[in-house]
């Protein structure tokens, strides 16, 4: 999960960088208020998302690879437990069938 934290910090850094650049560029022409702050944040989110698609591709690929490996390990554990329970169920049914045949009058 260390990659996830690194990826999240990189995304936040890209957003902060975009916000700062947009603020510096627009600050000279726009009277600064709440609306312009939200507009700057919206533009920064859009710009940082596009930048992150390309700039953070390696981190994202490593993160998805780790998630895939983790899900495969969890699936293997789940399948092993399920197979063990199925074997226990089959054994229980065999014992129950034997007991029924032993108890039935002949």
N, C-alpha and C positions, 0 to 999 in steps of 0.2 A: 504494500500500500504506500510505500515511500514514493513510488513513481506518481501515484495519484496526487499526493501533496505537492510534489514538484510541478506537475502539470497545472494544478490549480493556482499555484503561486505564479507560474509563467503567464497564465491567462489573466490574473489580476494585474500583473506587471504590464502586460500589453494594453489592458484597458486604461491603467493609470497613465501610461505613456501617450496613448491616443488622446485621452482627455486633456492632458497637459498641452499637447501640441495644438489641438483644436482650440482650447481656451486661449492660448497665446496668439493664435492667428486671428480669431474672431474678436478677442477682447478690445481691439482698437476700433472696431466698427460697430459693435453692438453695446447698448447700455445693459450692464450686467444686473439681472434680477433672477427670480426663481424660474421663470419660463425659459430664459436663455440657459440656465444651469441644467434644466431637464433636457433641453434640446441638445446641449453639448454632450450630456451623458448618453442620450440616444444615438447621436452620431458616433461617439466613442465606442459604444457597444457594437454598433454595426461594423465600424472599421476594425476593431480588435477581433471580432469574429472572423472576418475575412482574412486578416493577417494570421490569425491562429490556425486557420485551415492549412496554410502552407508552412508557416514558420515552426509550428509545433507538431508537425506530422510524425516525426521520429518518436517523440515522447508519447504521443497518442497511440502509435503502433505498439510500442513497448508495453504500455498500460493495457491495451486490449489483449495482447499476448499473455500477460500475466493473468488477466481475468479468465481467459480461455483455459489456461493450464489449471487454474484453481477450480474452475467448474468441472473439468475432466477428472480431477482428483476426487472431488465431491461426488461425482456421478459413479466413479469406480467404487467408492466406499458404500454408496447407496445400493449399487447392484450387488455387492458382496453381502451386505446385510439382508437384502431381499432374497438372495439365493439361499442364505442360511435359514431364514424364516420358512422359505418354501420347503427346504429339506426337513425342517422340524415338523411342518404341517403334514408332509407325506408320511413321516414316521408315526405321527399321532393317528392318522387315518388308518394306517396298517394295524396298529395296536388295537384301535377301536373295532376294526373289521374282524380281527382275530378273536377279540373278546365276544363279539356278537355270535360268531360261529361256534365258540366254545359254550356259550350260554343257551343256544337254541336247542330245543329237544330233538332228539333223533330217533 
